[in-house]
Amino acid sequence: MGSIETLRAEALSCAKCRLSEGRTQVVFGVGNPDAALMFVGEGPGRQEDLVGEPFVGRSGALLDRLVSEELGLDRSSFYIANVVKCRPPANRDPLPDEVEACRPFLWGQIKHVSPAVLVTLGNFATRAMLNREEGVTKLRGARYRVDGRWVVPTFHPAAALRGGGDVVAAMRADLVRAWTSLEQGPSEAESIPG
């Protein structure tokens, strides 16, 4: 596999699923391509589709603020991407064939960035990365080993905007868990079975 820029070029011309028909542009990913910390969301919303960058609306502003306050990092320090790279109509959940069409791009990003810790934002990204049926409410509060890296599930920032202080506090705790995982390094104690 070539560089992350080669992967980006492939994604920009992708027409493997119906999502390509309604997009303004592909929202590939942004940030430090050598980051130890990576965030994965569900898919682009309207603002992201217009700008071409993940998490640029209100949810992104909240995420940036929480990461800055809890970890002292800005976007130049981490990498951020989505499970799908094109906006689903009416912000619906991506369909299984759409996720499958984008899977090589996301896994390529993960391979190239090679983060030690991957933070999943919301139900959809958490289920996709952990291959589990449970939602983020049940899975957050812990960390999981997947392919040699920690996965730390947390709420999507949009849920925090709707859910208020308790959800924001949970996100803060999960960000600290991600940071602790970076500092401690790998451990097999909390691996997911299978």
Buried (B, 14 or more C-beta within 10 A) or exposed (E): EEEBEEBBEBBEEBEBBBBBEEBBBBBBBBBBBEBBBBBBBBBBBEBBBBBBBBBBBEBBEBBBEBBEEBBEBEBEBBBBBBBBBBBBEEEEBBBEEBBEBBEBBBEBBBEBBBBBBBBBBBBBBBBBBBEBEEBBBEBBBEBBBBEEBBBBBBBBBBBBBEBEEEBBEBBBBBBEBBBEBBEEEEEEEEEBEE
